[in-house]
């Protein structure tokens, strides 16, 4: 690919490095978004595979880049199987929802819980797929464990975290990571997760307190008389949110990396608290810009159709009937889909590539020598989980 | 020629320094012992770092066995000897992906536009009335939730309303025991739910100037019940959102992307249903010796988009010139008696404000 570029082999022996080729990545996701648009979304399997290949191969652990061996065809097949499995579930879900609504209006809302749990199952299976497609030095990572038993754990822990108003969140994260890492292996080297919920709580409790004060004061503002000063408070809170969330994500990443073990190999991350905040602001800026552009696009479409139309109705009705014309709806639809795809592009650049890059560069590996003579074990699993997760949620 | 390389045998992750002997195949030599030999035709390029490193795999070796070559001359030799290096992780399949995706998209859109309505039409006659009534009850709950407050119950108004609806039902050939209700809402709308239950919102009653205008709207709504349009729409919407959901990977049909596509498809679908319901209204009113033209006059009097909760009857029944013309043409001479006496009509108008 880049034969001209010679890069000195990575300086620090145990420091994970990331070969920064952001412009390549940007080109990759822009081209991907364009192709997603042309192929009515089907290109997403190829794009997801290319993104992973890029990220895996640009990362380097002790001078050797991992290899992503998954293919788009596997993802596509996983998707087809997921559709076959989900179709009857979709129908049953629909009918149960109907019966629940008949009993009481909006009684079908709790069914969303079922979706949430099922989605967790899919996420676990999707992780298994990705892990078994990751190869380093000719030996693959692999993963066992039951997606179902993971899903109900998530459900109970989430419930507990909700009851405790988020205080139990660090212990929830720790328990779930312990479960996942217990079943994750590199060849015959067993993984485990050593970080504790208490450690995460110690680093993050100030953020929890800040959030709690914000929510509390928001209710306070709503219930008391609103004057000019207090009315701006919710707006200020909105501005604070990306700072809080960004800081939390950085803390969580650092804690997570530092908890990972494979045999005697351990990892450590020096990620700064503020490392992510800028990324979230950039995404917010882009989304605002894209939304404004979509609004201009829609107004232009409706406006032009309004001027061209020869309806005899009075103005407001005319506007309504004009905006319901099929060509206008199509133009609006195209603008909307384009905006969604561009938003995904922004997310892929800032929240996937840049987050990956920042986390990867922050990682130090201790005692790599313990992984010098690992024998291959485990086999690749199918991509059904990816298909299910992708069908339940469009995310990466 | 000979070249230096790093070899991973696919069994362990041991990094082995080897010499490559490239003659009629690639021989991997470690301390003068040939540990493996890769035929040129089986050698593939594997995903490697974006540096000058060339990472190789071999289809006839262990799946994860890898060779890493950094030395420029050796790389050149391998590239020139291995014709199928780039096969496998294809880059030239783009045209194929685009073609088949477009074919699939066309097929799905075609199915949504023509297949689903056809299926809905064929399926509806087989749906038991009991199921339809259940759906009606479900919608009933939601309406009562969205429009809070009890139904208006002035006794003489309710009696007049029951008389009017009774006449319409028997003319329309719809037989059920549901009591029609007027709900206290400023919104101008009326519904006939699957199963035949009728709701009129006070806002519509306020706008109506004669019993025939209201009767026209109700006859139109009963037309939807008679044709089971509610069920048809349910199957239709469910099917379309599912199919379009397939495209964007969201099988639940919850994605906002769907709404754009769905409303496009629905707009043309409901227009036919409206025309049929209008014709049914004309017929029913004709049987009672009245005209359905006042229906159009009432709809003309309702202002467009009204916010909050439920939209006006105009939003779901867009009034087109074509519809107005058809209603006027279908107008039969008024031969029968008024559907309600003046006293009854006044009582009905005041049902929410006794």
HADDOCK unambig.tbl for C-alpha pairs under 7 A between the chains (distance, minus, plus):
assign (segid A and resid 1 and name CA) (segid B and resid 50 and name CA) 6.59 0.50 0.50
assign (segid A and resid 2 and name CA) (segid B and resid 50 and name CA) 6.17 0.50 0.50
assign (segid A and resid 2 and name CA) (segid B and resid 51 and name CA) 6.35 0.50 0.50
assign (segid A and resid 2 and name CA) (segid B and resid 52 and name CA) 6.62 0.50 0.50
assign (segid A and resid 3 and name CA) (segid B and resid 51 and name CA) 6.95 0.50 0.50
assign (segid A and resid 3 and name CA) (segid B and resid 52 and name CA) 5.11 0.50 0.50
assign (segid A and resid 5 and name CA) (segid B and resid 51 and name CA) 6.48 0.50 0.50
assign (segid A and resid 5 and name CA) (segid B and resid 52 and name CA) 6.70 0.50 0.50
assign (segid A and resid 6 and name CA) (segid B and resid 51 and name CA) 6.22 0.50 0.50
assign (segid A and resid 6 and name CA) (segid B and resid 52 and name CA) 5.93 0.50 0.50
assign (segid A and resid 7 and name CA) (segid B and resid 51 and name CA) 6.30 0.50 0.50
assign (segid A and resid 39 and name CA) (segid B and resid 98 and name CA) 5.59 0.50 0.50
assign (segid A and resid 39 and name CA) (segid B and resid 101 and name CA) 5.12 0.50 0.50
assign (segid A and resid 39 and name CA) (segid B and resid 102 and name CA) 5.58 0.50 0.50
assign (segid A and resid 40 and name CA) (segid B and resid 105 and name CA) 6.39 0.50 0.50
assign (segid A and resid 40 and name CA) (segid B and resid 247 and name CA) 6.42 0.50 0.50
assign (segid A and resid 41 and name CA) (segid B and resid 247 and name CA) 6.11 0.50 0.50
assign (segid A and resid 41 and name CA) (segid B and resid 248 and name CA) 5.40 0.50 0.50
assign (segid A and resid 42 and name CA) (segid B and resid 101 and name CA) 5.92 0.50 0.50
assign (segid A and resid 42 and name CA) (segid B and resid 247 and name CA) 6.81 0.50 0.50
assign (segid A and resid 57 and name CA) (segid B and resid 47 and name CA) 6.77 0.50 0.50
assign (segid A and resid 57 and name CA) (segid B and resid 48 and name CA) 5.55 0.50 0.50
assign (segid A and resid 57 and name CA) (segid B and resid 49 and name CA) 4.74 0.50 0.50
assign (segid A and resid 58 and name CA) (segid B and resid 49 and name CA) 5.53 0.50 0.50
assign (segid A and resid 58 and name CA) (segid B and resid 50 and name CA) 6.51 0.50 0.50
assign (segid A and resid 65 and name CA) (segid B and resid 48 and name CA) 6.76 0.50 0.50
assign (segid A and resid 65 and name CA) (segid B and resid 49 and name CA) 5.80 0.50 0.50
assign (segid A and resid 67 and name CA) (segid B and resid 47 and name CA) 5.94 0.50 0.50
assign (segid A and resid 67 and name CA) (segid B and resid 48 and name CA) 6.56 0.50 0.50
assign (segid A and resid 90 and name CA) (segid B and resid 252 and name CA) 6.72 0.50 0.50
assign (segid A and resid 98 and name CA) (segid B and resid 138 and name CA) 6.79 0.50 0.50
assign (segid A and resid 101 and name CA) (segid B and resid 138 and name CA) 5.19 0.50 0.50
assign (segid A and resid 102 and name CA) (segid B and resid 134 and name CA) 6.75 0.50 0.50
assign (segid A and resid 102 and name CA) (segid B and resid 137 and name CA) 5.49 0.50 0.50
assign (segid A and resid 102 and name CA) (segid B and resid 138 and name CA) 3.67 0.50 0.50
assign (segid A and resid 102 and name CA) (segid B and resid 141 and name CA) 6.54 0.50 0.50
assign (segid A and resid 104 and name CA) (segid B and resid 141 and name CA) 6.26 0.50 0.50
assign (segid A and resid 105 and name CA) (segid B and resid 141 and name CA) 5.06 0.50 0.50
assign (segid A and resid 105 and name CA) (segid B and resid 142 and name CA) 4.99 0.50 0.50
assign (segid A and resid 105 and name CA) (segid B and resid 145 and name CA) 6.55 0.50 0.50
assign (segid A and resid 137 and name CA) (segid B and resid 8 and name CA) 6.39 0.50 0.50
assign (segid A and resid 137 and name CA) (segid B and resid 13 and name CA) 5.10 0.50 0.50
assign (segid A and resid 138 and name CA) (segid B and resid 8 and name CA) 5.49 0.50 0.50
assign (segid A and resid 138 and name CA) (segid B and resid 10 and name CA) 5.12 0.50 0.50
assign (segid A and resid 138 and name CA) (segid B and resid 13 and name CA) 5.63 0.50 0.50
assign (segid A and resid 138 and name CA) (segid B and resid 64 and name CA) 5.02 0.50 0.50
assign (segid A and resid 138 and name CA) (segid B and resid 65 and name CA) 5.68 0.50 0.50
assign (segid A and resid 138 and name CA) (segid B and resid 66 and name CA) 6.09 0.50 0.50
assign (segid A and resid 139 and name CA) (segid B and resid 10 and name CA) 6.32 0.50 0.50
assign (segid A and resid 139 and name CA) (segid B and resid 12 and name CA) 6.43 0.50 0.50
assign (segid A and resid 139 and name CA) (segid B and resid 13 and name CA) 5.65 0.50 0.50
assign (segid A and resid 139 and name CA) (segid B and resid 64 and name CA) 6.59 0.50 0.50
assign (segid A and resid 317 and name CA) (segid B and resid 304 and name CA) 5.59 0.50 0.50
assign (segid A and resid 326 and name CA) (segid B and resid 264 and name CA) 5.88 0.50 0.50
assign (segid A and resid 329 and name CA) (segid B and resid 260 and name CA) 6.89 0.50 0.50
assign (segid A and resid 329 and name CA) (segid B and resid 264 and name CA) 6.53 0.50 0.50
assign (segid A and resid 333 and name CA) (segid B and resid 260 and name CA) 5.22 0.50 0.50
assign (segid A and resid 337 and name CA) (segid B and resid 257 and name CA) 6.74 0.50 0.50
assign (segid A and resid 372 and name CA) (segid B and resid 13 and name CA) 6.61 0.50 0.50
assign (segid A and resid 372 and name CA) (segid B and resid 14 and name CA) 6.06 0.50 0.50
assign (segid A and resid 373 and name CA) (segid B and resid 12 and name CA) 6.30 0.50 0.50
assign (segid A and resid 373 and name CA) (segid B and resid 13 and name CA) 5.85 0.50 0.50
assign (segid A and resid 373 and name CA) (segid B and resid 14 and name CA) 5.50 0.50 0.50
assign (segid A and resid 374 and name CA) (segid B and resid 12 and name CA) 5.29 0.50 0.50
assign (segid A and resid 374 and name CA) (segid B and resid 13 and name CA) 5.45 0.50 0.50
assign (segid A and resid 375 and name CA) (segid B and resid 11 and name CA) 5.78 0.50 0.50
assign (segid A and resid 375 and name CA) (segid B and resid 12 and name CA) 4.21 0.50 0.50
assign (segid A and resid 375 and name CA) (segid B and resid 13 and name CA) 6.62 0.50 0.50
assign (segid A and resid 376 and name CA) (segid B and resid 11 and name CA) 5.31 0.50 0.50
assign (segid A and resid 376 and name CA) (segid B and resid 12 and name CA) 5.63 0.50 0.50
assign (segid A and resid 390 and name CA) (segid B and resid 249 and name CA) 6.29 0.50 0.50
assign (segid A and resid 391 and name CA) (segid B and resid 249 and name CA) 4.76 0.50 0.50
assign (segid A and resid 391 and name CA) (segid B and resid 250 and name CA) 4.73 0.50 0.50
assign (segid A and resid 391 and name CA) (segid B and resid 251 and name CA) 5.53 0.50 0.50
assign (segid A and resid 392 and name CA) (segid B and resid 250 and name CA) 5.74 0.50 0.50
assign (segid A and resid 392 and name CA) (segid B and resid 251 and name CA) 6.61 0.50 0.50
assign (segid A and resid 392 and name CA) (segid B and resid 252 and name CA) 6.81 0.50 0.50
assign (segid A and resid 393 and name CA) (segid B and resid 250 and name CA) 6.29 0.50 0.50
assign (segid A and resid 394 and name CA) (segid B and resid 249 and name CA) 6.43 0.50 0.50
assign (segid A and resid 394 and name CA) (segid B and resid 250 and name CA) 6.48 0.50 0.50
